[in-house]
Amino acid sequence: MKEISLADCYGHAGLTSEATNIALRLKPFDTISKAVDADRILDLVRFYFGMPVARDTDWFSKPIVDADPAFSMVVNKREVSILAMALLAHEVAVEEKPVAALAVLVASASGRREPAIWPQFVEVISAAARDLAISQRRAGPPKQIRARALSDDLGGSKENLITAADPTELNAVLKKLNVDSREMDKHLAAQVSAALQPLRDEIANLREEKDMLWWLIGGQSCDLQRTYASMSEGKAAYMIGLDFAKRCRTPLGPHASEFLIKKALGEGRDGKLAKFRVDALPNLFSDSELKVISCSSEIDGLRDLCFLNNAMSRANDLGLPNCWKKKYGEDGSLSDKTSFEAEEVALQSFREALLLRTLTE
């Protein structure tokens, strides 16, 4: 992904440099970008989509206010979204953090949640996520093993190390040799480990691909012990996304994730797949099944973004068929009346599961 400058972000939002104080934002932007971690990436996503942020936001606002006392998080709400977009672009393009791209895609919910500015940014992030998924699995070049030379006090010295077979000098030299030998062993072990890392990564990729292949051939959910073809479309879609995410070793999964998910969902089904509302999905599962698939502990702090997992969690905690809806609505999640195609449910379930796992590892 090509880096998007702060000025470009203002331009995409329809603001020119003459109409804004971009010069007053450059230094705060650099300060904020250095303070961004995984939790703050989530807050940046919320800023970009115009969602409320419950946590303290001084880490974001204080550097800007110090440079421009007239700045306000309320009055300049649109500019907050612009700065958040620029920071997210920096995290993806420069820092190459997959969690930033993943969080944007999860929040977008296949386009059902409209961002506050420049919706095309989600498409840019989607393309960048595909590139990151490829680069994360690309084997690095093999590294040469370089032996560490003896220290100058030993092998590099042109003078005799011991004069007249002095026992004291001999003891000192032996101690130096012992220390130098240990350092050489550590250096060699580190060199060998670095040289073997590409091979270990390649083996891990092959194991992952093998697991995915057998999962696709089997067409069965290990958690529910049922084939996807025997489930209703909505239930199968949610479980396919969840089960496939468990087989991915990287935060974004393989480049072919979307194809494999659609392939698994289409097995044994003819014709166009149905649409489902969010409030209908938990009712497709029994109480015992909800206990197996819900993630009540991991979802805390992400209920507004991971709406599918939140719906399952609230239904498990508060009960079916409708007891969970009021609390779900208070969480700031996507409206439970929102409809999705089965393939979109599977993809959203997959991305949410990856995000929850990445943030809890």
C-alpha positions as CSV (number, residue, x, y, z in Angstrom):
1,M,0.0,0.0,0.0
2,K,1.3,3.4,-0.9
3,E,1.5,5.8,2.0
4,I,-1.3,8.4,2.1
5,S,0.0,11.7,3.4
6,L,-1.8,13.8,5.9
7,A,-2.5,16.5,3.3
8,D,-3.9,13.8,1.0
9,C,-6.3,12.7,3.7
10,Y,-7.6,16.3,4.1
11,G,-8.0,16.4,0.4
12,H,-10.0,13.2,0.2
13,A,-12.2,14.7,2.9
14,G,-12.9,17.7,0.7
15,L,-10.7,20.1,2.6
16,T,-7.9,22.1,1.1
17,S,-4.7,23.1,2.9
18,E,-5.8,26.8,2.8
19,A,-9.0,25.9,4.7
20,T,-7.2,23.9,7.4
21,N,-4.3,24.2,9.8
22,I,-2.4,21.2,8.4
23,A,0.9,22.9,9.5
24,L,-0.3,22.8,13.1
25,R,-1.1,19.1,12.8
26,L,2.2,17.7,11.4
27,K,4.1,17.6,14.7
28,P,1.2,16.3,16.8
29,F,0.6,13.6,14.1
30,D,4.2,12.3,14.5
31,T,3.8,12.4,18.3
32,I,0.5,10.5,18.2
33,S,1.8,7.9,15.7
34,K,4.6,6.9,18.0
35,A,2.1,6.3,20.8
36,V,-0.3,4.0,18.8
37,D,-0.7,0.5,20.1
38,A,-3.3,-2.2,19.5
39,D,-6.0,-0.7,21.7
40,R,-5.4,2.8,20.3
41,I,-5.7,1.4,16.8
42,L,-9.3,0.3,17.7
43,D,-10.0,3.8,18.9
44,L,-8.7,5.2,15.7
45,V,-11.1,2.9,13.8
46,R,-13.9,4.2,16.0
47,F,-12.9,7.8,15.2
48,Y,-12.8,7.1,11.5
49,F,-16.3,5.6,11.5
50,G,-17.7,8.3,13.8
51,M,-18.3,5.9,16.6
52,P,-18.2,6.9,20.3
53,V,-15.0,6.1,22.2
54,A,-15.5,5.2,25.9
55,R,-11.8,5.3,26.9
56,D,-9.7,8.3,27.7
57,T,-8.6,10.0,24.5
58,D,-5.9,12.4,25.9
59,W,-3.2,10.4,24.1
60,F,-4.9,11.7,20.9
61,S,-6.1,15.1,21.8
62,K,-3.4,16.5,24.0
63,P,-0.6,16.7,21.4
64,I,-3.0,18.5,19.0
65,V,-4.3,20.9,21.7
66,D,-0.7,21.7,22.8
67,A,0.0,22.9,19.2
68,D,-3.4,24.4,18.6
69,P,-5.4,25.4,21.7
70,A,-8.5,26.1,19.6
71,F,-8.8,22.4,18.7
72,S,-11.8,20.5,20.2
73,M,-12.7,16.8,19.9
74,V,-16.4,17.9,19.6
75,V,-16.2,21.0,17.4
76,N,-13.5,19.4,15.1
77,K,-15.2,16.0,15.0
78,R,-14.8,15.7,11.2
79,E,-11.1,16.5,11.5
80,V,-10.7,13.9,14.2
81,S,-11.9,11.3,11.6
82,I,-9.4,12.7,9.0
83,L,-6.5,12.4,11.4
84,A,-7.6,8.9,12.4
85,M,-7.7,7.9,8.8
86,A,-4.2,9.2,8.2
87,L,-2.9,7.4,11.3
88,L,-4.5,4.1,10.2
89,A,-3.0,4.5,6.8
90,H,0.4,5.1,8.4
91,E,0.0,1.9,10.6
92,V,-0.8,-0.2,7.5
93,A,1.5,1.3,4.9
94,V,4.5,2.2,7.0
95,E,4.4,0.1,10.1
96,E,2.7,-2.8,8.2
97,K,0.5,-3.8,11.2
98,P,-2.1,-6.3,10.0
99,V,-4.3,-5.6,13.0
100,A,-5.0,-2.1,11.7
101,A,-6.2,-3.3,8.4
102,L,-8.2,-6.1,10.0
103,A,-9.9,-3.7,12.5
104,V,-11.0,-1.4,9.6
105,L,-12.5,-4.3,7.7
106,V,-14.3,-5.7,10.7
107,A,-15.8,-2.3,11.5
108,S,-16.9,-1.7,7.9
109,A,-19.0,-4.9,8.1
110,S,-19.0,-5.4,4.3
111,G,-20.0,-1.8,3.8
112,R,-22.9,-1.8,6.2
113,R,-21.3,0.7,8.5
114,E,-20.6,4.0,6.8
115,P,-17.3,5.8,7.7
116,A,-17.4,9.5,8.6
117,I,-15.2,10.5,5.6
118,W,-13.9,9.1,2.3
119,P,-15.6,5.6,2.1
120,Q,-13.1,4.5,-0.6
121,F,-10.4,4.3,2.2
122,V,-12.0,0.9,3.2
123,E,-11.3,-0.4,-0.3
124,V,-7.7,0.8,-0.1
125,I,-7.3,-1.0,3.2
126,S,-8.9,-4.1,1.8
127,A,-6.4,-4.2,-1.1
128,A,-3.5,-3.5,1.4
129,A,-4.8,-6.4,3.6
130,R,-4.5,-8.8,0.6
131,D,-0.9,-7.6,0.0
132,L,0.0,-8.0,3.7
133,A,-1.6,-11.5,3.7
134,I,0.8,-12.5,0.8
135,S,3.9,-10.8,2.3
136,Q,3.3,-12.5,5.7
137,R,3.5,-15.9,4.1
138,R,6.4,-15.2,1.8
139,A,9.5,-17.0,2.8
140,G,12.5,-14.8,3.5
141,P,15.9,-15.2,1.8
142,P,18.2,-17.8,3.4
143,K,20.8,-16.3,5.7
144,Q,24.4,-17.2,5.7
145,I,26.0,-18.5,8.9
146,R,29.0,-16.4,9.9
147,A,31.3,-17.7,12.6
148,R,32.5,-15.2,15.2
149,A,36.2,-14.5,15.2
150,L,38.3,-14.9,18.3
151,S,38.7,-11.7,20.4
152,D,41.8,-9.6,19.9
153,D,43.1,-10.6,23.3
154,L,43.3,-14.2,22.1
155,G,43.5,-15.2,18.4
156,G,44.1,-11.6,17.2
157,S,47.2,-10.9,19.3
158,K,50.6,-11.0,17.7
159,E,52.4,-11.2,21.0
160,N,52.8,-14.3,23.2
161,L,49.9,-14.7,25.5
162,I,51.9,-16.5,28.1
163,T,55.5,-15.7,29.0
164,A,57.8,-18.4,30.6
165,A,54.9,-20.7,31.3
166,D,53.6,-18.4,34.1
167,P,50.7,-20.3,35.8
168,T,48.9,-17.0,36.7
169,E,49.0,-15.9,33.1
170,L,48.0,-19.4,31.9
171,N,45.0,-19.3,34.2
172,A,43.9,-15.9,33.0
173,V,44.2,-17.0,29.3
174,L,42.1,-20.1,30.0
175,K,39.4,-18.0,31.6
176,K,39.4,-15.8,28.6
177,L,39.2,-18.8,26.3
178,N,36.3,-20.2,28.3
179,V,34.3,-16.9,28.1
180,D,35.1,-16.4,24.4
181,S,34.1,-20.0,23.7
182,R,30.7,-19.5,25.3
183,E,30.2,-16.2,23.4
184,M,31.0,-18.0,20.1
185,D,28.6,-20.8,20.9
186,K,25.8,-18.2,21.6
187,H,26.6,-16.4,18.4
188,L,26.6,-19.6,16.4
189,A,23.3,-20.8,17.9
190,A,21.7,-17.4,17.0
191,Q,23.1,-17.6,13.5
192,V,21.8,-21.2,13.0
193,S,18.4,-20.2,14.4
194,A,18.1,-17.3,12.1
195,A,19.1,-19.4,9.1
196,L,16.5,-22.0,10.0
197,Q,13.6,-19.5,10.5
198,P,12.6,-19.4,6.8
199,L,12.4,-23.2,6.9
200,R,10.3,-23.2,10.0
201,D,8.0,-20.7,8.5
202,E,7.6,-22.7,5.4
203,I,6.8,-25.9,7.4
204,A,4.2,-24.0,9.4
205,N,2.7,-22.7,6.2
206,L,2.5,-26.3,4.8
207,R,0.9,-27.6,7.9
208,E,-1.6,-24.8,7.8
209,E,-2.5,-25.4,4.2
210,K,-2.8,-29.2,4.9
211,D,-5.2,-28.5,7.8
212,M,-7.3,-26.1,5.6
213,L,-7.4,-28.7,2.8
214,W,-8.7,-31.5,5.0
215,W,-11.1,-29.1,6.7
216,L,-12.5,-28.1,3.2
217,I,-12.7,-31.8,2.2
218,G,-14.4,-32.8,5.4
219,G,-16.9,-30.0,5.4
220,Q,-17.6,-30.4,9.1
221,S,-17.5,-28.2,12.2
222,C,-15.4,-29.7,14.9
223,D,-17.1,-27.6,17.6
224,L,-20.6,-28.7,16.7
225,Q,-19.8,-32.1,15.3
226,R,-22.0,-31.5,12.3
227,T,-21.4,-31.1,8.6
228,Y,-22.0,-27.6,7.2
229,A,-24.3,-29.0,4.5
230,S,-26.7,-30.3,7.2
231,M,-26.9,-26.8,8.8
232,S,-29.1,-23.9,7.8
233,E,-27.3,-21.4,5.6
234,G,-26.9,-18.8,8.2
235,K,-25.7,-21.2,10.8
236,A,-23.2,-22.8,8.4
237,A,-22.0,-19.4,7.3
238,Y,-21.2,-18.3,10.9
239,M,-19.5,-21.6,11.8
240,I,-17.4,-21.7,8.5
241,G,-15.9,-18.3,9.3
242,L,-15.3,-19.2,12.9
243,D,-13.8,-22.6,12.1
244,F,-11.6,-21.4,9.3
245,A,-10.1,-18.6,11.4
246,K,-8.9,-21.3,13.9
247,R,-6.8,-22.8,11.2
248,C,-5.0,-19.6,10.3
249,R,-1.7,-18.8,11.8
250,T,-1.4,-15.2,10.7
251,P,-3.6,-12.3,11.7
252,L,-5.1,-11.9,8.2
253,G,-5.1,-15.5,7.1
254,P,-4.1,-16.6,3.5
255,H,-4.8,-14.6,0.4
256,A,-7.3,-17.2,-0.7
257,S,-9.4,-17.0,2.5
258,E,-12.4,-15.5,0.8
259,F,-12.4,-18.1,-2.0
260,L,-12.1,-21.0,0.5
261,I,-14.9,-19.7,2.7
262,K,-17.2,-19.3,-0.3
263,K,-16.2,-22.8,-1.5
264,A,-17.0,-24.4,1.9
265,L,-20.3,-22.6,2.1
266,G,-21.4,-23.6,-1.4
267,E,-20.7,-27.3,-0.9
268,G,-24.0,-29.2,-1.1
269,R,-26.1,-26.1,-1.8
270,D,-27.8,-25.1,-5.0
271,G,-29.0,-21.8,-6.1
272,K,-28.6,-18.3,-4.6
273,L,-27.9,-18.2,-0.9
274,A,-30.4,-16.4,1.4
275,K,-30.0,-13.2,3.4
276,F,-30.1,-13.0,7.2
277,R,-30.6,-10.3,9.8
278,V,-28.3,-10.0,12.7
279,D,-31.1,-10.7,15.2
280,A,-32.0,-13.9,13.4
281,L,-28.6,-15.5,13.6
282,P,-28.4,-16.4,17.4
283,N,-31.8,-18.1,17.1
284,L,-30.3,-20.6,14.6
285,F,-28.3,-22.1,17.5
286,S,-29.4,-24.0,20.5
287,D,-28.5,-22.9,24.1
288,S,-25.9,-25.6,24.3
289,E,-24.3,-24.6,21.0
290,L,-24.2,-21.0,22.0
291,K,-22.1,-22.0,25.1
292,V,-19.6,-23.7,22.8
293,I,-19.2,-20.9,20.3
294,S,-19.6,-17.7,22.3
295,C,-16.5,-15.8,23.6
296,S,-17.9,-13.7,26.4
297,S,-14.4,-12.9,27.9
298,E,-12.6,-12.0,24.7
299,I,-15.5,-9.8,23.3
300,D,-15.4,-7.3,26.2
301,G,-14.1,-4.0,24.8
302,L,-14.9,-5.0,21.2
303,R,-18.7,-5.4,21.4
304,D,-19.3,-2.3,19.2
305,L,-17.0,-3.6,16.5
306,C,-17.5,-7.4,16.5
307,F,-21.2,-7.3,16.3
308,L,-21.7,-10.9,15.3
309,N,-19.7,-12.3,18.2
310,N,-21.5,-9.8,20.5
311,A,-24.9,-11.0,19.4
312,M,-23.9,-14.6,20.1
313,S,-22.3,-13.6,23.5
314,R,-25.4,-11.6,24.6
315,A,-27.7,-14.4,23.5
316,N,-25.7,-16.9,25.5
317,D,-25.5,-14.7,28.6
318,L,-29.1,-13.4,28.6
319,G,-31.1,-16.0,26.7
320,L,-33.0,-16.6,23.5
321,P,-35.0,-15.6,21.6
322,N,-35.2,-11.9,22.4
323,C,-33.8,-11.3,25.9
324,W,-30.4,-10.3,24.6
325,K,-31.5,-7.6,22.1
326,K,-31.9,-4.7,24.5
327,K,-28.4,-5.1,25.9
328,Y,-27.0,-5.7,22.4
329,G,-28.4,-2.4,21.3
330,E,-26.8,-0.6,24.3
331,D,-23.4,-1.9,23.3
332,G,-23.2,0.3,20.2
333,S,-23.1,-2.6,17.8
334,L,-24.5,-2.5,14.3
335,S,-28.3,-2.5,14.2
336,D,-29.7,-6.0,14.8
337,K,-32.0,-5.3,11.8
338,T,-29.1,-5.1,9.4
339,S,-29.3,-7.8,6.7
340,F,-26.3,-9.8,5.3
341,E,-25.9,-12.4,2.6
342,A,-24.7,-15.8,3.8
343,E,-21.2,-15.2,2.3
344,E,-20.9,-11.9,4.0
345,V,-21.9,-13.5,7.4
346,A,-19.1,-16.1,6.9
347,L,-16.5,-13.4,6.0
348,Q,-17.5,-11.2,8.9
349,S,-17.4,-14.1,11.3
350,F,-14.0,-15.0,10.0
351,R,-12.6,-11.5,10.4
352,E,-14.0,-11.0,13.8
353,A,-12.5,-14.3,15.0
354,L,-9.1,-13.3,13.7
355,L,-9.3,-9.9,15.3
356,L,-10.4,-11.3,18.7
357,R,-7.6,-13.9,18.6
358,T,-4.9,-11.4,17.5
359,L,-5.8,-8.9,20.3
360,T,-5.8,-11.6,23.0
361,E,-2.5,-13.4,22.1
